[in-house]
Amino acid sequence: REKEKFTEKFQYLHKAYQLLSDKDRRAEYDEHGTLEIEDDGLLGKARTPDEWSALWRSLFKPVTKEDVVKFEGEYKGSEAERGDVKRFYTQFKGDMDKVMESVMLVTYEDEDRIRGIINQLIEDKEVSKYKAYTKEDPKKRKRREKTGKKEAKEAADTLNDQSSLINAIANRQAQRGKQMESLFANLEEKYCQPSKKRKRK
């Protein structure tokens, strides 16, 4: 039963992707509110985890570090970010722990900027003044900063560990390459020397 639910949800996702990735289909949906999308056969064939993974990769290209950096540059300071800050501030009634956890790509270093957005929203009377925000205990922000620094350090350590591992593997492969070259050279010297011609008497 759970598998059937998963398949159904994935079908909706597949159709939504087809809709949003095609300008003509998107325009048709915007105009009529409905759209018939034929199954391409992939959904009916996907059964094993590997097949589902293959289908997912066929639908969505891999996200690279460059994609994330580009998106972050476009998102931060945008109207979309402002809208998210407004939504989460209102939803959590000024609880900055939850606001900072919910807004995308935000770290403890962004808190002053996020507070600036909130203060402007309050000034423009777009949101209410919640006590949880205006009377927040300074210790809560200190804890957020401490946690944020710890998480940043752990992320950096993980990245360094991965880099060290990659370098170690590369060095090991290079060393093995040199050892193989040396072995081949020794074998060549031992077995591939040109035969000496006998001198005629």
Salt bridges, closest charged atoms under 4 A:
GLU4 OE1 - ARG1 NH1 3.08
ASP30 OD1 - ARG26 NE 3.44
GLU31 OE2 - HIS32 NE2 3.91
ASP40 OD2 - HIS14 NE2 3.47
GLU72 OE2 - LYS76 NZ 3.12
GLU81 OE1 - ARG113 NH1 2.64
ASP84 OD1 - ARG87 NH2 3.12
ASP95 OD1 - LYS140 NZ 3.63
ASP97 OD2 - LYS140 NZ 3.64
ASP97 OD1 - ARG144 NH1 2.69
ASP110 OD2 - LYS76 NZ 3.19
ASP110 OD1 - ARG113 NH2 3.53
GLU111 OE2 - ARG115 NE 3.09
GLU111 OE2 - ARG141 NE 3.61
GLU111 OE2 - ARG144 NH2 2.61
ASP112 OD1 - ARG141 NH2 2.49
GLU126 OE2 - ARG82 NH2 2.59
GLU126 OE1 - LYS86 NZ 3.18
GLU136 OE1 - ARG115 NH2 2.50
GLU136 OE2 - ARG144 NH1 2.75
GLU145 OE2 - LYS149 NZ 3.18
ASP157 OD2 - LYS153 NZ 3.00
